[in-house]
Amino acid sequence: MTINIQLRCSLLILFLCFSSQSKASQELEIDGLVLDRSISRFGHQFYYEFSNYWRDLPSTAGFNIEIRETVIPKAGTKLSLIMNNQLVYVTYLGRRLAPLNERVEQAVYAVIDAMARSNIATSSPDMAVNGW
């Protein structure tokens, strides 16, 4: 009887060991997100327009964007675009509303360029350092 209980306990321990390893290998990864860390009306408008462009971009899987806004007293705000923990684009917004279309388009082009560079770096380790 005790051998049967010991056998069951050891099988249970083995099962728990293998099931925890399979859960760790099947982690859920969320990508293609745009995070809004802006605090002003201009920052929220920039985020809204950028996210409209982001939805139309193909192959955004594997890339997360964070729009971070920092207030600069008496001067306005600084908007930073961070893609996968790397700074991609920075712009300064004054205290008065100015058209954001050009800045949003510049940010989109900067992100597309950074995405292409990242894909090249991951696909070819020879070109990762200098591009040649």
C-alpha positions as CSV (number, residue, x, y, z in Angstrom):
1,M,0.0,0.0,0.0
2,T,2.8,2.5,0.9
3,I,4.6,1.6,-2.4
4,N,1.4,2.5,-4.3
5,I,1.2,5.9,-2.5
6,Q,4.9,6.6,-3.1
7,L,4.5,5.8,-6.8
8,R,1.5,8.1,-7.1
9,C,3.4,10.9,-5.3
10,S,6.4,10.5,-7.5
11,L,4.2,10.5,-10.7
12,L,2.5,13.6,-9.4
13,I,5.8,15.4,-8.8
14,L,7.0,14.4,-12.3
15,F,3.7,15.7,-13.8
16,L,4.0,19.0,-12.0
17,C,7.6,19.5,-13.1
18,F,6.8,18.9,-16.8
19,S,3.6,20.9,-16.7
20,S,5.3,24.0,-15.2
21,Q,8.0,23.8,-17.9
22,S,5.4,23.6,-20.7
23,K,3.6,26.7,-19.3
24,A,6.9,28.7,-19.2
25,S,7.6,27.8,-22.8
26,Q,4.1,28.9,-23.9
27,E,4.3,32.5,-22.6
28,L,1.9,34.9,-24.1
29,E,3.5,37.8,-26.0
30,I,1.6,40.9,-27.0
31,D,3.0,43.1,-29.7
32,G,2.0,45.7,-32.2
33,L,0.9,48.1,-29.4
34,V,1.0,51.8,-29.2
35,L,1.1,53.1,-25.6
36,D,-0.1,56.6,-24.8
37,R,2.0,58.2,-22.0
38,S,1.1,61.7,-23.0
39,I,-0.4,64.2,-20.6
40,S,-1.4,67.3,-22.6
41,R,-4.1,67.8,-25.2
42,F,-1.4,68.2,-27.9
43,G,0.2,64.9,-26.8
44,H,-3.1,63.1,-27.0
45,Q,-3.8,64.5,-30.4
46,F,-0.4,63.4,-31.6
47,Y,-1.1,59.9,-30.2
48,Y,-4.5,59.8,-31.9
49,E,-3.1,60.8,-35.3
50,F,-0.1,58.5,-35.0
51,S,-2.2,55.5,-34.0
52,N,-4.4,56.0,-37.1
53,Y,-1.2,55.7,-39.3
54,W,0.0,52.7,-37.1
55,R,-3.2,50.7,-37.8
56,D,-2.5,51.0,-41.6
57,L,1.1,49.8,-41.4
58,P,1.7,46.2,-42.4
59,S,3.9,43.9,-40.4
60,T,3.8,45.7,-37.0
61,A,4.0,42.4,-35.2
62,G,7.0,42.3,-32.9
63,F,7.1,46.1,-32.4
64,N,5.7,48.1,-29.5
65,I,5.6,51.9,-29.6
66,E,5.5,54.2,-26.5
67,I,4.6,57.9,-26.9
68,R,6.1,59.6,-23.9
69,E,5.6,63.2,-23.1
70,T,7.7,65.4,-20.8
71,V,6.7,68.9,-19.7
72,I,9.3,71.6,-20.1
73,P,8.3,74.5,-17.9
74,K,7.5,77.8,-19.8
75,A,8.5,76.2,-23.1
76,G,6.0,73.4,-23.9
77,T,6.4,69.7,-24.0
78,K,8.8,67.1,-25.4
79,L,7.3,64.1,-27.2
80,S,9.5,61.0,-27.5
81,L,8.6,57.9,-29.6
82,I,10.2,54.7,-28.1
83,M,10.1,51.5,-30.1
84,N,11.1,48.3,-28.3
85,N,12.9,50.4,-25.6
86,Q,14.9,52.4,-28.2
87,L,14.4,56.1,-28.8
88,V,13.3,56.6,-32.4
89,Y,11.9,60.1,-32.7
90,V,11.8,63.3,-30.6
91,T,9.9,66.5,-31.2
92,Y,9.1,69.6,-29.2
93,L,5.7,71.1,-29.0
94,G,5.2,74.7,-28.0
95,R,2.5,76.0,-25.7
96,R,0.3,77.0,-28.7
97,L,-1.4,74.6,-31.0
98,A,0.4,74.2,-34.2
99,P,-0.5,71.7,-37.0
100,L,0.8,68.3,-36.1
101,N,0.4,66.6,-39.4
102,E,4.0,67.1,-40.5
103,R,5.4,65.9,-37.2
104,V,3.2,62.8,-37.1
105,E,4.3,61.9,-40.7
106,Q,8.0,62.4,-39.7
107,A,7.4,60.2,-36.7
108,V,5.8,57.5,-38.9
109,Y,8.7,57.6,-41.4
110,A,11.2,57.4,-38.5
111,V,9.4,54.4,-37.1
112,I,9.2,52.7,-40.5
113,D,13.0,53.2,-40.9
114,A,13.7,51.9,-37.4
115,M,11.5,48.8,-38.1
116,A,13.4,48.1,-41.4
117,R,16.8,48.5,-39.6
118,S,15.6,46.2,-36.9
119,N,14.5,43.6,-39.4
120,I,17.8,43.8,-41.2
121,A,19.8,43.5,-37.9
122,T,17.8,40.4,-36.9
123,S,17.8,38.7,-40.3
124,S,21.5,39.1,-41.0
125,P,24.1,39.2,-38.2
126,D,26.8,40.2,-40.7
127,M,25.0,43.4,-41.5
128,A,24.0,44.2,-37.9
129,V,27.0,46.4,-37.1
130,N,27.7,48.6,-40.1
131,G,25.2,47.5,-42.8
132,W,27.8,46.0,-45.1
